[in-house]
């Protein structure tokens, strides 16, 4: 019978032609029997028989060793950590179930593959070089040594891994034991931690901005209340009770709205920790209320006009809407031009693509071209009339948080125009 009918080899074996066998070669194989397969150790030896080259094949039953191998394989397979055993060339000679699950292969498919095939193609050249260096030095490399590698699954997806390498004793050959740990979850946790850290840093950096906003939103109303109370004292001295009651009512109304403003500022300060719910409100009424708070104590306030082509009720973040309008109107009041006969401020607006677009325009001093890019920078004061240099920075930050936009155009001596938009939120959106 042909030897190939009763015997086959695991892996590559030199042909049984005697001329091709020069040295004694030993390798495990399988003998086919009537009862199935029989694991054996086989040794191939070249001999000269009657002047012709022949091959002498000796076969030894290796079932006791195979029983031990099966026990060891069972132990390795139940290990929760992906385990690979490779030779000096990087060929995988052993893998466990965890390794197959990690890389998306049946464990038997990994046998004979190169470990380089389990690495992202862009990193394979570097990995092959590092593997060669390790094979030459053969020093254990435990987990946590900083060697993070991008691995490649059978389906072509990549994922980060960390590999611990331990060379086996030379008596077993140039074998390297590797345990592989998936770092996907660890990286996700680290990314979340970094995100929270950046978020906390942003909240801390905004603390002074929110403190400014609170003081800014209360300064003008308190001044108005103080002015109204001074007028009330005069009315009381003069016995003008009707005007006294009217001024007291105005002071009470301004103080009530100021209390709501404090809550609104606190709500904005909590952005990043919790969301601000959208509200339905009348933008025209909000704008006029803000104007009364800012000018309540003025004896001759500027001409003020509101021209809105929007529905009576809109839905967006009410505190943010008010914060933006209060800062823009406050700036318009601050930069009036005393050389003009009348200071005029106008708010106009319309709806465009599910957004409310508003313009706050004045005929004040205007902004020099070289300062237009500075006005939105935090703590950057343009002149002595500027506040703490935080108001417009805070305005832009809150508008952009809602995916809105703001721009400014100005002509020195003619006035300034701020244009901004905020999205109209549907019910349930925040």
Secondary structure, DSSP 8 states (H G I E B T S, - for coil): --HHHHEEESS----S-GGG--S-EEEEEEEEETTEEEEEEEEEEEEEETTEEEEEEEEEE-HHHHHHHHHHHHHHHT-SSEEEEE-TTSBEEEE-HHHHHHHTS-HHHHTT-BGGGGB-GGGHHHHHHHHHHHHHH---B-TTSS-EEEEE-TTS-EEEEEEEEEE--GGG-S-EEEEEEE-HHHHHHHHHHHHHHHHHHHHHHHHHHHHHHHHHHHHHHHHHHHHHHHHHHHHHHHT-HHHHHHHHHHHHHHHHHHHHHHHHHHHHHTBTTB----EEE-HHHHHHHHHHHHHTT-SS--EEEEEEES-S-EEE-HHHHHHHHHHHHHHHHHT--TTSS--EEEEEEEE-SSEEEEEEEE-SS---GGGTTTTTSTT---STT--SS-HHHHHHHHHHHTT-EEEEEEETTTEEEEEEEEE---TT--
